[in-house]
Amino acid sequence: MVRSTTMMRARSWLARWGLWVGLAIAYVYSFPYFPSIQSANELPRTYLVMAMVDEGTFAIDTGVRRWGSTADVSPSGGHQYSNKAPGSSMLAIPAYAALKAVKVAEGTTPTLAEVVWICRLWTGVLPTLLFAALLWRFLARWAPEPSTRRLVVIGYALGSMAMTYSVLFISHQLSAVAIGTAWILSVWVLDDARDPRWMLAAGLAAGAAPLIDYQAAFAGVPVAIWVIARLRRDPRRWQIVAAAAVGAALPIALLLWYHAVAFGSPFRTGYAASTTFAHFHQKGLLGMDRLRAEAFWGSTFAADNGLFVFCPMLLAAIPGWWLLARRPAERGQAVVTLAVAVIYLLFVSSLNFWRGGWQMGPRYVTVMLPFWLPAVAAAATAAERRWWTRGIVVGLVAVGVVVYATSCALYPHFPDRFPNPLYEVTFRLLREGHVPWNLGWILGLRGLASLIPYALVVGGLWLWAALPERRAWRSALLGAALAAAILGAYSAFPRGGPGEDAAYRRWVAGAMPR
């Protein structure tokens, strides 16, 4: 009797907390940090955090002098500045200050690796885990079954760019969390008649999005139009508008102040001051000059960087939008989310620097991914009616989890010279046994053995989503077979030659800790 009660309690605890504990372990398990690659995205943000706390300035001269410059540093007024939007660095201030206080108490100073780690944790991992919990509640309107919702949330958290830009100190995912939160809170206030004071938080999140990553502002346009349209029938309209405006004012003012101090004008960004990539950033509007077919294909279906190649789960949104559009109550959300998707696909297709350097998927559109999830959830719910349609969704989720969860644990950077980076970088690292620092090292494990606990957690999460009960065995088996077939088919994509092999040995395998 005691044993039975204990097992029941364990199952209850697992059902309630297992997903979040598993995701947390997956996100913090590995520390893929490689000093030799001089990350142009992480270092300027890290330098800015330290400059603000240590020196009370936005100039990153000390960091550049001590650890080296990168391509994403802009000169202005005799000083060096990060050319990134400053929001993620500003959010990291309390985390770095706490780390510094601990190290001072120990009689030491933080290393660069420790600062990068705490910034990744504070501005990437924690916000995404909290956002996943918010999505869990929000997606219930399209996926009321917990097993279906679990599949979608795992597909997003472990099988998309959301994971890559959470475990790195790069602001794309944090901006997605900000604008996604603003959208969700707006829906709750306007559609579910919740306290209009929540619009203060919605406005704060919406205003923070471009403070974190400039292009996040594009997602706010369809959301704002939807809010304005809904307000016409809401007697609380002025209270809602006032709350949202007050919330948005602070981060927007902060961004304009940063621009004025660092670059001489509230409306001059770090990209305008950039010298390394001036020929890209200063052409057209923020680098957007004309639509390019190669940019669209290269960002969606190309083997080296395609959104749907690395995260095919998103294809389920296409029938999902059709399902939502057929329901009058959901038609507004279908329009908003589809508009965001179209805007960002057009955005990345019009950039003259659309490839964006080292990335796992078209990172400039990471901010749009939460807006695909209602349609994905609706399609996944409809797929539950037949075992084989459910199996397709399960398989598509599995492909994304293998691509992103494996790559993020090893080397979450696909250098832009590899035509088939999944095989030429991720799977080759596995084959050769190269592994970065992770929690397994603390247990005395090295090489592939150090990834066994991680693989068990990630694999267990996917299996839990794929096989929530015994009768789902056929769809789970089909999903596993489909994922294996798709990943196997990816091996047929072209690969590089001697030049790519040399790049792998220098920048990938050569960067691994010994």
C-alpha positions in Angstrom: 0.0 0.0 0.0 2.8 2.4 0.9 4.7 1.5 -2.3 1.5 2.1 -4.4 0.9 5.5 -2.7 4.5 6.5 -3.3 4.3 5.6 -7.0 1.1 7.5 -7.4 2.7 10.6 -5.9 5.7 10.2 -8.1 3.5 10.0 -11.2 1.5 13.0 -10.1 4.7 15.0 -9.5 6.1 13.9 -12.9 2.9 14.9 -14.7 2.9 18.3 -13.1 6.6 19.2 -13.1 8.4 16.6 -15.3 8.2 18.7 -18.5 9.7 21.8 -16.9 12.4 20.0 -15.0 13.4 18.1 -18.2 13.5 21.3 -20.2 15.6 23.0 -17.5 18.1 20.2 -17.5 18.3 20.1 -21.3 19.0 23.9 -21.4 21.7 24.1 -18.7 23.4 20.7 -19.2 25.9 21.8 -21.9 28.1 24.9 -22.0 29.2 25.2 -25.6 31.7 28.0 -25.1 34.6 28.4 -27.6 36.9 31.4 -26.9 38.9 30.8 -30.1 36.0 31.7 -32.4 35.6 35.2 -31.0 31.8 35.2 -31.2 30.8 38.5 -32.9 27.3 38.2 -31.5 28.1 37.3 -27.9 31.3 39.3 -27.1 30.0 42.9 -27.8 26.9 42.2 -25.7 29.1 40.7 -22.9 31.5 43.7 -23.1 28.6 46.1 -22.7 27.3 44.3 -19.6 30.7 44.7 -17.9 31.2 48.3 -19.1 27.8 49.4 -17.6 28.4 47.7 -14.3 32.2 48.2 -13.9 32.6 51.6 -15.4 29.1 53.2 -15.8 29.5 53.6 -19.5 28.2 52.2 -22.7 31.6 52.3 -24.3 33.2 48.8 -24.5 36.8 50.0 -25.0 38.0 47.9 -22.0 36.5 44.7 -23.3 37.9 45.2 -26.8 41.3 46.0 -25.4 41.4 43.0 -23.0 39.8 40.3 -25.1 39.8 41.5 -28.6 37.5 43.2 -31.1 34.9 41.5 -33.3 33.1 42.4 -36.5 30.1 43.7 -34.6 31.8 46.7 -32.8 31.1 50.2 -34.0 33.4 53.2 -33.5 31.7 56.5 -32.4 33.2 59.6 -30.8 36.6 58.1 -30.2 35.2 55.0 -28.4 34.0 51.5 -29.3 30.4 50.4 -28.9 28.4 47.3 -29.5 26.4 47.7 -32.7 23.6 45.6 -31.2 20.4 46.8 -29.6 21.3 47.0 -25.9 18.3 45.4 -24.2 19.7 41.9 -23.5 22.9 43.5 -22.0 20.8 45.8 -19.8 18.8 42.8 -18.6 22.0 41.0 -17.7 23.2 43.8 -15.3 21.8 42.3 -12.1 23.1 38.8 -12.9 26.6 40.0 -13.6 26.5 42.3 -10.6 25.6 39.3 -8.4 28.3 37.1 -10.0 30.9 39.9 -9.4 29.8 40.2 -5.8 30.3 36.5 -5.2 33.7 36.5 -6.9 34.8 39.6 -4.9 33.8 37.8 -1.7 36.1 34.9 -2.8 38.9 37.3 -3.5 38.8 36.9 -7.3 37.2 38.4 -10.4 34.9 36.8 -12.9 36.4 35.2 -16.0 35.0 36.0 -19.4 33.6 32.4 -19.6 31.8 32.9 -16.3 30.3 36.2 -17.5 29.1 34.7 -20.7 27.5 31.8 -18.8 25.6 33.9 -16.4 24.4 36.2 -19.2 23.2 33.1 -21.2 21.4 31.8 -18.2 19.8 35.1 -17.2 18.7 36.4 -20.6 18.2 33.2 -22.5 17.5 30.1 -20.5 15.4 31.5 -17.7 13.1 33.7 -19.9 12.5 30.9 -22.4 11.6 28.4 -19.7 9.2 31.0 -18.2 7.8 31.7 -21.7 7.3 28.0 -22.3 5.2 27.8 -19.2 3.2 30.8 -20.5 2.8 29.1 -23.9 1.5 26.0 -22.1 -1.4 27.9 -20.7 -2.0 30.0 -23.8 -2.0 27.1 -26.3 -4.7 25.2 -24.3 -7.3 27.0 -26.4 -6.0 25.2 -29.5 -4.6 22.1 -28.0 -6.8 21.2 -24.9 -5.2 17.8 -24.6 -2.0 18.0 -22.4 -0.3 15.3 -24.5 -0.8 17.4 -27.7 0.3 20.6 -26.1 3.3 18.8 -24.7 4.3 17.8 -28.2 4.1 21.3 -29.5 5.9 22.9 -26.6 8.7 20.4 -26.8 8.9 20.9 -30.5 9.4 24.6 -29.9 11.7 24.5 -26.9 14.0 21.7 -28.1 13.4 21.6 -31.8 13.7 25.1 -33.1 15.9 28.2 -33.0 14.3 29.0 -29.7 16.8 26.6 -28.1 19.9 27.9 -30.0 19.3 31.5 -29.1 18.5 30.6 -25.5 21.7 28.8 -24.8 23.7 31.5 -26.4 23.9 35.2 -25.4 22.3 36.4 -28.6 19.1 38.4 -28.3 16.8 36.8 -30.9 15.0 34.5 -28.6 14.7 37.1 -25.8 13.0 39.5 -28.2 10.7 36.6 -29.2 9.8 36.1 -25.6 9.1 39.8 -25.2 6.8 40.4 -28.2 5.3 36.9 -27.7 4.4 37.8 -24.1 2.9 41.2 -25.2 0.7 39.4 -27.7 -0.5 36.7 -25.3 -1.3 39.2 -22.6 -3.2 41.3 -25.1 -5.3 38.3 -26.1 -6.1 37.5 -22.5 -7.1 41.1 -21.7 -9.2 41.7 -24.9 -10.6 38.2 -25.7 -10.8 36.8 -22.2 -11.8 40.0 -20.4 -9.0 39.9 -17.9 -7.9 42.9 -15.8 -6.9 45.7 -18.1 -3.9 46.5 -15.9 -2.2 43.5 -17.5 -1.8 45.8 -20.5 0.8 47.7 -18.6 2.9 44.5 -18.7 1.9 43.9 -22.3 3.1 47.4 -23.2 6.3 47.0 -21.3 7.1 43.7 -23.1 6.2 45.2 -26.5 8.4 48.3 -25.9 11.2 46.0 -24.7 11.2 43.9 -27.9 13.0 46.4 -30.1 15.2 47.5 -27.2 16.4 43.9 -27.3 16.4 43.3 -31.0 15.5 46.0 -33.6 13.6 43.8 -36.0 11.2 42.6 -33.3 9.3 45.8 -33.9 7.9 44.4 -37.1 5.9 41.8 -35.1 4.3 44.5 -33.1 2.6 46.0 -36.1 0.0 43.2 -36.7 -0.5 42.8 -33.0 -1.1 46.6 -32.6 -3.6 46.6 -35.5 -5.5 43.7 -34.0 -5.6 45.4 -30.6 -6.9 48.7 -32.1 -9.6 46.8 -34.0 -10.7 44.9 -30.9 -10.7 48.1 -28.8 -13.6 49.6 -30.8 -16.0 47.2 -29.1 -14.4 47.3 -25.6 -15.7 49.9 -23.1 -12.4 49.7 -21.3 -10.5 51.1 -24.3 -9.0 54.2 -22.8 -7.8 52.4 -19.7 -6.2 49.7 -21.9 -4.6 52.3 -24.2 -3.2 54.3 -21.2 -1.8 51.2 -19.5 -0.1 49.9 -22.7 1.3 53.3 -23.5 2.8 53.8 -20.0 4.3 50.3 -20.1 5.9 50.9 -23.6 7.3 54.3 -22.8 10.1 53.3 -20.5 11.9 50.8 -22.8 11.5 53.0 -25.8 12.9 56.0 -24.0 15.8 53.8 -22.8 16.6 52.8 -26.3 16.5 56.4 -27.6 18.7 57.5 -24.7 21.2 54.8 -25.5 21.4 55.8 -29.1 21.9 59.4 -28.2 24.7 58.7 -25.8 26.5 56.1 -27.9 25.9 57.3 -31.4 25.0 61.0 -31.2 21.3 60.8 -32.0 18.3 59.1 -30.6 17.5 57.8 -34.1 21.0 56.6 -35.0 21.7 52.9 -34.4 24.9 51.0 -34.0 24.4 49.6 -37.4 24.5 53.1 -38.9 27.9 53.6 -37.2 29.2 50.2 -38.2 32.3 50.2 -40.4 32.9 46.4 -40.9 29.5 45.7 -42.5 28.6 49.3 -43.5 28.2 48.2 -47.1 25.3 45.9 -45.9 23.7 47.8 -43.1 23.6 51.2 -44.8 22.0 50.0 -48.0 18.2 50.4 -48.2 16.2 50.4 -44.9 18.2 48.5 -42.3 19.7 46.5 -45.1 16.4 45.8 -46.8 16.7 46.8 -50.5 14.9 44.3 -52.7 13.3 40.8 -52.6 15.7 38.0 -53.5 14.5 34.5 -54.5 17.8 33.1 -53.3 17.3 34.6 -49.9 13.8 33.2 -49.6 14.9 29.7 -50.7 18.1 29.9 -48.6 16.1 30.8 -45.5 13.4 28.3 -45.9 14.3 25.1 -47.8 18.0 25.2 -48.4 20.0 22.3 -46.9 22.5 24.5 -45.1 20.1 26.9 -43.4 16.5 26.2 -44.2 13.9 27.0 -41.6 11.7 24.0 -42.6 14.7 21.7 -43.1 15.8 22.1 -39.6 12.4 22.6 -38.0 9.8 20.8 -40.2 7.2 20.9 -37.5 6.5 24.5 -38.7 5.0 23.1 -41.9 2.1 21.9 -39.8 1.1 25.6 -39.4 0.0 25.7 -43.0 -3.1 23.4 -42.5 -3.4 24.9 -39.0 -4.0 28.4 -40.4 -6.6 27.0 -42.7 -8.4 25.4 -39.7 -8.2 28.6 -37.7 -9.6 30.7 -40.5 -12.6 28.5 -40.7 -13.6 29.3 -37.1 -15.1 32.8 -36.8 -13.8 33.1 -33.2 -10.3 32.3 -34.2 -10.2 34.2 -37.5 -8.5 37.3 -35.9 -5.7 35.2 -34.5 -5.2 33.4 -37.8 -4.8 36.8 -39.5 -2.4 38.2 -36.9 -0.2 35.2 -36.7 -0.1 34.6 -40.5 0.7 38.3 -41.0 3.6 38.1 -38.7 4.9 35.0 -40.5 4.6 36.7 -43.9 6.2 39.9 -42.7 9.3 38.1 -41.4 9.7 35.8 -44.5 9.5 39.0 -46.6 12.0 40.7 -44.3 14.6 38.0 -44.5 14.1 37.7 -48.2 14.8 41.4 -48.7 18.0 41.6 -46.7 21.2 42.0 -48.6 23.0 40.2 -45.7 20.2 37.6 -45.3 22.6 34.7 -44.7 23.6 36.4 -41.4 26.9 34.5 -40.9 27.1 31.6 -38.5 23.7 30.4 -37.5 21.4 27.4 -37.1 18.5 28.4 -39.3 17.6 32.0 -40.4 18.2 33.6 -37.0 16.8 37.0 -38.0 13.2 35.5 -38.0 13.5 33.8 -34.6 11.1 36.4 -33.2 8.2 35.1 -35.4 8.3 31.5 -34.2 5.8 31.9 -31.2 3.2 33.2 -33.7 3.3 29.9 -35.6 2.4 27.8 -32.6 -1.4 28.4 -32.5 -1.6 27.1 -36.0 0.8 24.2 -35.3 -1.3 23.4 -32.2 -4.5 23.4 -34.1 -3.1 21.1 -36.8 -1.7 18.8 -34.1 -5.1 18.6 -32.4 -6.8 17.8 -35.7 -4.1 15.2 -36.4 -5.0 13.3 -33.2 -8.1 11.9 -35.0 -6.0 9.4 -37.0 -3.0 7.5 -35.8 -1.1 8.1 -39.0 -1.6 11.8 -39.2 -0.6 12.1 -35.6 2.5 10.0 -36.5 3.5 12.6 -39.1 3.4 15.4 -36.5 5.4 13.3 -34.1 8.0 12.6 -36.7 8.3 16.2 -37.8 8.8 17.3 -34.1 11.4 14.6 -33.7 13.5 15.9 -36.7 13.7 19.3 -35.1 14.6 17.9 -31.7 17.4 15.8 -33.2 18.8 18.8 -35.2 18.6 21.4 -32.5 19.0 19.5 -29.2 22.0 17.6 -30.6 23.7 20.6 -32.2 23.1 22.9 -29.3 24.8 20.4 -27.0 27.8 20.2 -29.2 28.4 23.3 -31.4 25.4 25.7 -31.8 27.0 27.5 -34.7 26.8 26.4 -38.3 29.6 28.2 -40.1 28.2 29.5 -43.4 30.6 27.7 -45.6 29.2 24.2 -44.9 26.6 23.0 -47.5 25.4 20.3 -45.2 26.2 21.4 -41.6 24.0 18.8 -39.9 26.3 16.1 -41.2 29.5 18.1 -41.7 29.4 19.6 -38.2 27.0 18.0 -35.7 27.0 14.4 -36.8 30.8 14.5 -37.5 31.4 15.8 -34.0 29.4 12.9 -32.7 31.3 10.4 -34.9 34.6 11.7 -33.7 33.6 12.1 -30.1 34.2 15.8 -29.7 32.1 17.3 -26.9 32.2 20.7 -25.1 32.0 21.3 -21.4 28.9 19.9 -19.8 27.5 18.7 -16.5 28.8 15.2 -17.3 32.3 16.4 -16.9 31.5 17.1 -13.3 30.6 13.4 -12.9 34.0 12.4 -14.4 32.5 11.5 -17.8 34.3 12.5 -21.0 33.6 12.4 -24.7 30.2 10.9 -25.8 29.7 9.3 -22.4 29.3 12.8 -20.9 26.2 13.3 -23.1 24.4 10.1 -21.9 22.4 11.9 -19.2 21.5 14.7 -21.6 20.4 12.2 -24.3 18.3 10.3 -21.7 16.5 13.5 -20.7 15.9 14.8 -24.2 14.9 11.4 -25.5 12.7 10.9 -22.6 10.9 14.1 -23.1 10.2 13.3 -26.8 9.1 9.8 -26.0 6.7 11.1 -23.3 5.2 13.4 -25.9 5.1 10.8 -28.6 3.8 8.0 -26.4 1.6 9.5 -23.7 -0.3 6.2 -23.4 0.0 2.7 -24.8 -2.6 3.0 -27.5 -0.5 5.7 -29.2 2.2 3.2 -30.0 1.5 3.1 -33.7 1.8 6.9 -34.2 4.9 7.0 -32.0 6.5 4.2 -34.1 5.5 5.9 -37.3 6.9 9.2 -36.0 10.3 7.6 -35.1 10.5 5.9 -38.5 9.5 9.1 -40.4 12.1 11.1 -38.5 14.8 8.5 -39.2 13.9 8.5 -42.9 14.0 12.3 -43.1 17.3 12.6 -41.3 18.7 9.8 -43.4 17.6 11.6 -46.5 19.5 14.7 -45.4 22.7 12.7 -45.9 22.1 13.0 -49.7 22.5 16.8 -49.6 25.8 17.9 -51.1 28.8 18.3 -48.9 31.9 20.4 -49.0 35.5 19.5 -50.0 39.0 20.0 -48.7 38.3 23.6 -47.8 35.4 22.7 -45.6 37.3 19.9 -44.0 40.1 22.3 -43.0 37.5 24.8 -41.7 36.0 22.0 -39.6 39.3 21.0 -38.1 40.2 24.6 -37.3 37.0 26.3 -36.2 34.9 23.3 -35.0 36.9 20.4 -33.8 39.9 22.7 -33.1 37.7 24.9 -30.8 36.7 22.0 -28.5 38.1 21.9 -25.0 40.8 19.3 -24.4 
